[in-house]
């Protein structure tokens, strides 16, 4: 999907709102979302326009999207399902393994 162009301006002629499907009258604020579908020689598509009442319907459809996709906090690092004791044992085992690999490589001249 391409990134849309979002513009706000005055409605010059009657359009249909994508969210509420009511007409947007001429002379009222209008938000236009324009998707460029560039395509290639084998695949051509139409560019698409979406019109919204501004700011009411555009904000409502945005909030509807956010309600359907709730906030999930970003957690840095890996999530471990190990208990703290097992995590410590794993850490010591991995540290020992890497020390042996490093010693082996040093002996071979790497």
N, C-alpha and C positions, 0 to 999 in steps of 0.2 A: 504494500500500500504506500502511496506517495504521501508526502507532507502537504496538507492543504494550505491554500492562501485564505486567510480570514480577514475580511474587510468590513468596516461599518460605514454606512452612508445613508442618504435619504432615498427612499423608495421612489423611483421615477414612474413606474407603472405597477399595477396590481400584480402581486405574486402570492403564492400559497406557502404558508409556513410549514416547514418539514415536521415540526413537533406537534402542533395543535391542529394542523390542517385547516386553519382559518385563513381568510385572505389578509394579506398585508396591504393596507391602503396606500395610495400614492401620497407622498409628503410626510410619511411617518418614518421613524428610524428603522433601518433594516440591516441585519447582519448577513453577509453572504459568505458561504464557505465554498471554495472552488477547488476541485481536485483535478490536477493535470494527469491524464493518462497518456503518456508519451508513446508507449508501444514501440514496435519495430516494424520491419518490412513484412514479417509473417503474421503479426498480431496487431490489429488496430482496435482501439476502444474509443468510446465517446468520453469527452470531458464531462464532468458532472458538477452541477450547481446545486447548492442547498440554501434555502432562504429561511431565516428565523426572525420572529419579532425580537427586537432588541430592547432591553436586556432580558425580558421576562422568559420567553420560551428557550432562549439559548442557555440561560442560567438553569432553568428547570431540567433540560436534557442533560446538562453537565452534572447536576446534583443527582439525577437518576442514575447516571453512569457510576458516580462515586458510591451511591448506595448499593449498587449491584456488585461493585468491586471494593470491598472495605479495605481500610488502611491496615497494612501488615508491616510492623516495624522491621527495619533491616538490622540483622544481627551479623556483626563482623566475625570472621573466623568460621571454623567448622563446628557443627553441632555434634556433640559426642553423647552417645547413649550409654557410655560406660560409667560405672560407679567410680567415685574418686580413688578408691584403693586400686581398682583395676586399671584406671587411667595412669596411676603412678607406676604400676608394674609394666604397663605397655611402654611408657616413656623410658624406663630403665632398659628394657629389652631392645628398643629401637636405638638408644644411645650406644649400647654395647655392640650391636650389629654394625652401626656406622663406624665405630672406632676400629672394628676388625677390618672393614672394607678399606678404611683409610690406611691402616697399617699394611695391608696387603698391597695396595697401590704404591705406597712409599717404597716398599722392598723391591718392587719391580721397576723402579725408576720413573714412575709416572708423576 
